[in-house]
Amino acid sequence: MFHFAGKLEHLLAPANYFQPEWHEREVAEVFRRSWNFFCLASDVAAPGDRFAAEVYGVPVVVFNHGGELFAVRNVCGHRHSLIVKEGPSCGKVLKCQIHGWEYDHCGRLTGMPDGRHFRVVKAGEFALGSFRVERSGPFVFINLASEGPSFRETLGDLAEEFESHYRDHRLVDTWVTEHDVNWKIMVENAVESYHVPMVHPRTFEDYRPEDQHEHLLAPTFTRYRDLLPYDAEKGLVPLGFRLYTKWLIRNPNFRRFTHTHLFPNMMLYYGDIFSGISIIQPLGPERTRYIAHGFVPRAIYGGWLGRIVQDLSMVLYLRMGKKIVGEDIALWPPVQKGLKASPHKGVISAREERVYAFQRYLVDQMNGRAGAGNGREDGPSETIVPSNGTTAFCSAETPACPHSP
């Protein structure tokens, strides 16, 4: 069931989807204060493993030292080169690729060639600076802010669910694409079903009736569960999925699937046969990177034969998934173009309430000034009351919305 009964205010102005100044504020006030997906835990699984990448303009390297992860700024204090190349590497120390200055896992300077010509350099003077890093399930997350809740605290009551759905899974696919659209267009497309009949008439056909939706709207995430009974859908394809699950997967829960939007830009998908994570990473006001990792459970029947069946089935499953995403990709540019020319404020339906929850979060993070750039400060122009008369947003202490289905 939906939490709201009727239309909702569109809290973001069209300019907030393309204005450079707004994008810079989002990066500074949202992403550099949030936990950001950095790499897979397998990239830094062994002592000496390193992985380097840029996190919203800040070069970072994560270093496995004695089984513990450390994150430091990947910029040498000597003449500003990146210390290690982006991507995976190995080494006992962080050694600058240009002049050979060396740093330990905490970013402390430990050695330099021709040190006699740097007589005034003091210990600790060129420390790189560190960042918070956490490993959760098969993922590594970085937070550039020095203070704030841990990643697990950010998840709240979602923490155990998050880890359980990726525990004992193996990676089967990674997909990276880039698109000339604002990141919020991609997020909002992913969390509503209103577009399904128009955009996915053959792959999804139609959206579910309201009584087959379970929406949870929380301060740091929203979640959708498909409540259609597992054995209710007719046809050969649904029958094939049911037989496949019963024959291959150990301890299935026989739920169709769960889709969670972890604010601001991570999408979690989990079901019996496949679990995935998608990261929608803004590169600019109108440029976004889409990163998707797919996983399958290790606990299956059939030994090596079951593994072969699982791998072959994933070829078809992933092909269908990319076809569906491809149908969405084709519609993102028209939305971007329309936003740049729109005189309208916009409106959101109750079916799209996860879009509203995302916009509400973003407005809160941006100090409530969502109208910057179009000459006004936008917020709800009317009092919005959920269909059951209670608030649709849980407090941080609430384990789950009390009015959730």
N, C-alpha and C positions, 0 to 999 in steps of 0.2 A: 504494500500500500504506500501511497505518497503521503508526505507530511503536510503538504499544503493543498488547499482546495482550488485555488484559482491562479490568476496571473501574478507574476512577481516582477519587481523592478529590475531593469538592467542596470547594474551598479557601475559599470565601466563605460566611459565615453568612447566613441569611435577612434578619437585621437590616441587613446591609450594603447591602441594596437599597431601604431606605426611611428609615433613621435619619438625622436632620438632622446630628448630630455627625459621623457617618461621611462624609456628603456633603461637609461643610466640609473635612474632612481630605483627601478626594480632590482637591478643587479646589486646596488649598494645596500638597499634596505630589506631585500627579501633573500636573494640567493647567497650573498656573502655572510648572511646570518643564519642560513639554513644548513641542514645536513645534506650533502650532495653525493650522489653516487660517484665513485672514483675509479674503481677497477673491480675485477673479480678476485675473490680471495685466493684462487688458484694462481694468480699472477704473482703473489707474494707469499707463497705457502711455506717456503723453506728459508732457513737462516741465510742471509746474504742476498736474497731476492729483493729487487727494487722495481718500482714502477713510477714513471714520471709522466705528468700531464699538466695541462693548464686548467685552473679552476677559476673561471670568470676573471681572466686577466692576471692571475697570480700563478706563476710556475711552482708546482709542488712535486716533491718526490716522497713516496712512501717506502720505507726501508724495514725489512724484517731483520731484527737483531735479536738472536737467541730465542726466536719464536714469538717475540713481541713486536708490534708494529709501531713505528715512529713516522711522523710526517714533518718535513722541514721545507723551507723555501728553497727552490732549486735554482738559486742565483748566487754565483760566487762573489764574495766580498772584495775580491781583488780588482777585476775590471769587468764585472757584471755579466759574464757569460753564463749560459745554462751549464750547470755542473755536469749533469748526465743527460744524454739524449732522451727525448720523449719515447715512451713505451717501456717494455720490460728490459731488465739488465740484471747483472749479478756482480757482487764485489764485497770485500770486507769493509771498505770505507767508501765514502763519497769523494771521488777524485775528479777535479775539474778537467774537462776534456781539452782545454786550451793551454793552461800553464801548470797544471798538476797540483794545485792547492788541494789539501786533503781535509776532510771533515768527518767527524764520527757520526753515529746514528742520531745524536741529539743536535747535530748541526754545529758542534764546537770545532774550531780550527785546531788540527792536530799536526799539521806539517806543511812545509812549503819548500820548493826547490830554491837553492841559492839564498838561503835565509839570512846570510850575513849582510845582504844588501837591503834588508828590511829591519834594521836594528831597532826601530822605534815601535814595532808591532808588539802589542801586549796580548797576553792570553785572554781569550774571550772577546777581543775587540771586534772580530769579524764573525761572530756567531750568526748563523743563518736565520734564526727565528723558527719557532715550531708552531704546528697547528694540531687541533684535536682530530683524532682518527679512531674509528671503531670498526670492528669486524662483526657482521651479523649474518648468520647463515653463510651463503656462498659469496657475499658481497663485502666491499670495503667502502666506507663513507668518510667524507672529510667535512669539517666545519672550519671556516676561516675565522669565525668569531672566537675570541679567547674565553668568553663566558657564555653560559646558557645551559639548557637541559642537555643531557646526553641523548644519543640517538634512540636508545631504548626508552628513555623517559618521554621523548617526543612521540614515540609510538603508543605509549600508554597501554591500554588494555589490548591493543592490537599486537603487542610485542610477541607474545607466545604464538599467536596465530600466524604472524609473519614468518617466524623462524620454523614453525612446524611444517609449513607448506613448501619450504625449500630444503628442509633437512633430508639428507640421504637421497639427493637427486643428482643427476649428471647433466652437464651441458651438452646440448645437441645442435644448437644453432645460435649464431650472432649475426645481426643484420643492422647495418648502419647506413642511413641515407641523410641527405640535407635538402632543405626546401626553402624557397623564397617566400616565407610567410612568418607571421608573428607566432611565437610559441603558444600563446593563449588560444589561438584558433584551433590548434591541434589538441590541446587539453580539453577544451569545451566540446569538440567533436567526439572525443573519446568517452565522455561521461553522460551522454544523453542518447536516447533511442528514438527521438521524434523524427530524425532524418531517415530512419531505416527504410520505410516503404519507398521513398524516392531514390535513395542512393544504393540500396541493397535489395532490389526487388526479387533477385534470383537466389542470392546467397543467404539472406535472412528472411526475405519475403515481407514480414510485417513485425511491428512491435507487439510485445506481450500486453494483455489486459492488465489493468492496474493491480488486481488482486494476485497477480503472479510476480509482482515486484516486491523485494524487500530492500528499502533504502535505510541506511544509517548515516546521519549527518552529525559529524563530531568536529571538535575544534581544529584538529590537525589532519583529518581525512574524511572521505565519504566512501560508502561501500554499497555495492549492489549485489544481491543474490537473486538468481533465477529460480523461482519457486514452482515452475512447472514440474509436476511429478515425473520422476526419472523414466517410468514406464508408460507415460501418457502419450508421448509424441508418436505419430504413425509414420510409416515409410521404411524403406530398406536402409537408408543411411542411419537414422536413429537406432534401428534394430541392430545394425552392424556395430555401432558404438557400444551398445549394451552388452552384446556378446563378447566383444573385444575386452571390455572392462572386466567382466566376470571371469573370462578365461585367463587373462594375463596378469592383472593387477592384484597384489596382495593387500588385503584390508582396505578396499575402496569404501568411500562414504556414500556413493551413489547420489551425490548432489550434482546438479548440472554444471554450474561454475560460479565463482565469486570474482567480482571485479572491484578493486579498491584503488581509489585515487589518494595517494599520500602526498599532501601538499608540500611544496607547490607543484612539482613536475614529475612525480614517479607514479606509474600505473602498474598495479600488481594484478596478475591473473592467475588463478589456480583452480585446478580441477583434478579428477582422478588420474587422467592419462597424461596431462601436460600442465606445466606451470611456467609462467613467464614474467619478466619485468621489462618495462619500457621506460626509458628516460627521455624526456622532451627537453632538450638543452638549448636555451636561447644563445645565438651567436651574434645577434644584432637586432635592431628594431623589426626587421623584415627578413631575418635569416635564422633557421632553426635546424639543429641536428636531432635526428631520431635514432635512438639506440635501443635495440631489442635483444634480449637474451632468452633463449628457450631451454627448459629443463624437463627431463622425464624421470619418474621414480626408478630407483635401483631395485626396489623390492618387487620382483616379478616372478611369475611361475615359468617353468619351461627351460631353465638354464640357458645354454648358448642358443638354442632354437628360439626361445622366447625373446632373447636379445635381438636376434635377426628380425623377427616379426616386428618388434618394437621399432627398430631403426627404419625398416621399410615403411611402416605405417606413418612414421613421422615425416617422411618425404611427402606423402599425400597431405597430411595434416598441415604442415607448414606451407605447402603450396596453396592450400585453401585460405589459410590465415593471411598470407601475403596478397592474395587476390582481394580479400575483403579490405585490407588496409589500402591497397591500390585504388579501390573504388573511392575511399575517403580522400586519398591524396589528390585525385583529380578535381575534387571540389574545394580544396583549400585556397588555391589562387583566386577563384571568383569571390570568395568571402573576403580575402585581403583587399582585392580591388574595390569591392563594394564598400567596405569600411572607410576607405580613403575618400569616397565621394558621398557618403551618407549624410543626409540632414536629420535623420531620425535618432531618437534616443535608444530605441530597442525595447523589447519585452520578452519575458521568459515565462514559459508555461509550467504548471505543476509537474508535468512529466520531466521537465528539464531542471528540476530543483537542485540537482547536484552541480549544475552550472552556477546557479545562484549561490550555493554554499561556497564554491570556489571563489567567486567574485567577492563575496562577503569577507572571506579570509584575506584576499589580496588587499581589499580596501582597509581592513584593520591593520595589516602589516605596513601599508603605505600611509598610516596616520589619518585615514579617512578622507584623503584628498584625491579621490578617484576622478574628479572632473578637471584636473589640471591639464591645460593645453587646449581647452575649448571655451574658456572664458567663464566657467562656472564650476562650483564644487558639487559633484553629484552624490546623492545618497537617496535612500528611499523617499519618494514624494508622498507616500501614504503609509499608514500603519499596516504591516503585513502580518496576518494572523494565520497560523496553520489550521488545517481542517478540524483538528481536535481541540483547538483553543489553547494549546500549550506551546512553549518555545520549541523550535526544531533543532536547536543547538545545545549540545550537552556541555556541562561544565567539565573542567579538567578532572574533577574528582569523580564524575559519574561514570560507572563502568560501561554503560550502554544507554542509549536514549530510552527512557521509560515508556515511550509511546511507540517504540519500534515494533513492527509486526513480529 
